[in-house]
């Protein structure tokens, strides 16, 4: 704490007043004295994160330093159990309403230097599920629902497994939300085959609907095409008849 110099001098002259263990004089306060208690420079309230699911010692952990990373706290929690599915990790950040963050936990476990090895913040949570052998297919497909996971299959396969695109579907904008939260879509390439993402167990495949304007435009184009074909056939039939 800080105190007025004059008050300290007065206190030092008072018989029977001794200095405390800190070495600062024990000051007798008088009217109009000022006392200021300073905050410790490195002090902060305890920050905690939650680890749950298939980790050996689930629970809430206090962060020991400002730079503690995901791999550090996972090591303190004993790592994953034999049932843990690292690809399906669910990581949430509450700061600034961030929400779920996709990360590659298997890469973090292999190499702590990867960018997915986040510095943790107060309120972060990580849950490791058990293995989920299905893929959910939603959106504009003919038979939305869950299908059995098949290793090595890509986005197009699971769209077909969901009954194929519905009449109002926009299959070019189909994407997959991997079980770890990351979103992947088809990469269109002009001179090479399109890069279609592989789908992991526990993922969700979504096929969006076309916008109303796109549906109307497609319908008009279809009608126009049929009219053109009909006109051409009529001309051919007339020429044959003559």
C-alpha positions in Angstrom: 0.0 0.0 0.0 1.0 3.7 -0.3 0.6 6.2 2.5 1.2 9.9 3.1 4.8 10.7 4.0 3.8 13.0 6.8 1.5 10.3 8.3 4.4 7.9 8.2 6.7 10.3 10.0 4.0 10.9 12.7 3.5 7.2 13.1 7.2 6.6 13.5 7.3 9.1 16.4 4.5 7.5 18.3 5.8 5.4 21.3 5.0 1.7 21.1 4.3 1.6 17.4 6.4 -1.0 15.7 6.9 -1.8 12.0 5.1 -4.9 10.6 7.0 -7.9 9.1 7.0 -6.2 5.7 9.3 -3.5 6.9 6.8 -0.7 6.3 5.9 1.3 9.4 2.5 0.7 11.0 0.8 4.0 10.3 -1.8 5.5 12.6 -4.4 7.0 10.4 -5.7 10.5 11.0 -8.4 12.5 9.2 -7.6 13.3 5.6 -4.9 10.6 5.3 -5.0 8.7 2.0 -4.5 4.9 1.7 -4.1 3.2 -1.7 -3.9 -0.6 -2.0 -2.3 -1.5 -5.3 -3.2 -4.6 -7.3 -0.5 -7.2 -7.9 0.8 -6.8 -11.5 0.3 -10.4 -12.5 -2.9 -11.2 -10.5 -5.9 -12.5 -12.2 -8.9 -14.6 -11.3 -8.7 -18.3 -11.8 -9.4 -19.4 -15.4 -10.8 -22.8 -16.0 -11.6 -25.1 -19.0 -13.7 -28.3 -19.2 -12.6 -31.6 -20.6 -15.2 -34.3 -21.0 -16.2 -37.5 -22.8 -13.6 -40.1 -23.6 -10.6 -38.6 -21.7 -9.1 -40.6 -18.8 -9.7 -37.9 -16.1 -12.6 -35.7 -17.3 -13.4 -32.6 -15.3 -12.7 -28.9 -14.9 -9.1 -27.8 -15.1 -7.5 -24.5 -13.9 -5.1 -23.0 -16.4 -1.7 -22.6 -15.0 -0.4 -19.9 -17.3 -1.6 -17.6 -20.0 0.0 -19.6 -22.8 -1.2 -23.1 -21.8 -2.3 -25.0 -24.9 -4.8 -27.7 -25.7 -2.2 -30.5 -25.7 -0.9 -29.4 -22.3 -4.3 -29.8 -20.6 -5.0 -33.0 -22.5 -1.8 -34.4 -21.1 -2.9 -33.4 -17.5 -6.2 -35.2 -18.2 -4.3 -38.4 -19.0 -5.0 -38.3 -22.8 -7.8 -40.1 -24.6 -9.3 -43.5 -23.6 -9.2 -46.4 -25.9 -12.8 -45.6 -26.9 -12.1 -41.9 -27.7 -12.7 -40.8 -31.3 -10.3 -37.9 -31.9 -11.9 -37.1 -35.3 -15.2 -36.3 -33.6 -13.9 -33.8 -31.0 -16.3 -31.0 -30.1 -14.5 -27.8 -29.1 -16.5 -24.8 -27.9 -15.3 -21.3 -27.0 -17.6 -19.0 -25.0 -15.5 -15.9 -25.3 -17.2 -13.3 -27.6 -19.9 -15.9 -28.4 -17.5 -17.7 -30.7 -19.3 -21.1 -30.4 -18.0 -24.3 -31.9 -14.6 -24.3 -33.5 -13.4 -27.0 -35.9 -10.0 -28.4 -35.1 -7.9 -31.4 -36.1 -7.3 -33.2 -32.8 -5.4 -36.2 -34.3 -2.9 -33.7 -35.7 -2.6 -31.9 -32.3 -1.9 -35.3 -30.7 0.8 -36.0 -33.3 2.5 -32.6 -33.3 2.0 -29.9 -30.6 3.4 -27.3 -33.0 0.3 -27.4 -35.3 -1.8 -24.3 -35.5 -4.9 -26.3 -34.2 -3.1 -26.6 -30.8 -4.9 -23.5 -29.5 -3.9 -21.4 -26.5 -6.9 -22.0 -24.2 -9.1 -19.3 -22.8 -11.3 -19.2 -19.8 -14.6 -21.1 -20.4 -13.3 -23.3 -23.3 -14.7 -26.8 -23.4 -13.6 -29.9 -25.2 -15.6 -33.2 -25.4 -14.2 -36.3 -27.1 -17.0 -38.7 -28.1 -16.9 -42.4 -28.8 -16.8 -43.7 -32.4 -19.9 -43.0 -34.4 -20.2 -45.3 -37.5 -22.9 -43.3 -39.4 -23.2 -40.4 -41.7 -26.2 -38.1 -41.7 -27.5 -36.7 -45.0 -29.8 -33.7 -44.8 -31.2 -31.0 -47.0 -32.6 -31.2 -50.5 -32.3 -35.0 -51.0 -35.0 -37.5 -51.7 -34.4 -39.7 -48.6 -32.8 -37.6 -45.8 -31.5 -39.6 -42.8 -28.6 -41.6 -41.5 -26.6 -44.1 -43.6 -23.8 -46.5 -42.6 -20.3 -45.1 -42.9 -18.1 -46.6 -45.7 -14.4 -45.8 -45.5 -13.0 -44.0 -48.5 -16.3 -42.7 -49.8 -16.7 -39.0 -50.8 -19.4 -36.4 -50.7 -21.1 -37.5 -54.0 -21.5 -41.1 -52.7 -23.4 -40.0 -49.6 -25.6 -37.7 -51.6 -26.6 -40.7 -53.7 -27.0 -42.7 -50.6 -29.6 -40.2 -49.4 -31.7 -40.8 -52.5 -29.9 -38.3 -54.7 -30.6 -34.6 -55.1 -34.3 -33.5 -54.9 -35.9 -31.6 -57.7 -35.2 -28.2 -55.9 -31.6 -29.2 -54.9 -28.5 -27.2 -55.7 -26.0 -30.1 -55.7 -23.1 -27.9 -56.7 -23.2 -26.2 -53.3 -23.4 -29.5 -51.3 -20.9 -29.6 -48.4 -19.9 -31.8 -45.5 -19.5 -30.9 -41.9 -16.9 -33.2 -40.6 -17.4 -34.7 -37.1 -14.7 -32.3 -35.7 -16.7 -29.3 -36.8 -14.7 -28.4 -39.9 -16.7 -27.7 -43.1 -15.5 -28.8 -46.5 -17.0 -28.3 -49.9 -16.2 -29.4 -53.5 -13.3 -27.4 -55.0 -14.1 -26.7 -58.7 -11.1 -26.8 -61.0 -11.2 -25.7 -64.6 -8.7 -28.0 -66.2 -8.6 -30.8 -63.6 -11.2 -33.1 -62.0 -13.1 -31.4 -59.1 -11.7 -32.1 -55.6 -14.5 -33.8 -53.8 -14.0 -34.0 -50.0 -13.8 -37.4 -48.3 -16.4 -38.0 -45.6 -15.5 -39.2 -42.1 -17.5 -41.3 -39.7 -19.9 -39.2 -37.8 -20.1 -36.4 -40.4 -23.1 -34.6 -41.7 -23.7 -34.0 -45.5 -25.9 -31.1 -46.4 -27.4 -30.4 -49.9 -28.9 -26.9 -50.0 -32.0 -25.9 -51.9 -31.8 -23.6 -54.9 -32.9 -20.1 -54.4 -36.4 -19.2 -55.6 -35.0 -17.1 -58.5 -32.8 -20.0 -59.6 -35.7 -22.4 -59.6 -37.8 -20.0 -61.7 -34.9 -19.5 -64.1 -34.3 -23.2 -64.4 -38.0 -23.8 -65.1 -38.1 -21.2 -67.8 -34.9 -22.6 -69.4 -36.4 -26.1 -69.4 -39.7 -24.9 -71.0 -37.7 -22.9 -73.6 -35.6 -26.0 -74.4 -38.6 -28.2 -74.8 -40.3 -25.6 -77.0 -37.2 -25.4 -79.2 -37.0 -29.2 -79.4 -40.7 -29.4 -80.3 -40.3 -26.7 -83.0 -37.3 -28.6 -84.5 -39.2 -31.9 -84.5 -42.2 -30.2 -86.2 -40.0 -28.8 -88.9 -38.3 -32.2 -89.5 -41.7 -33.9 -89.7 -43.0 -31.3 -92.1 -39.9 -31.7 -94.3 -40.3 -35.5 -94.4 -44.0 -35.2 -95.3 -43.3 -33.0 -98.2 
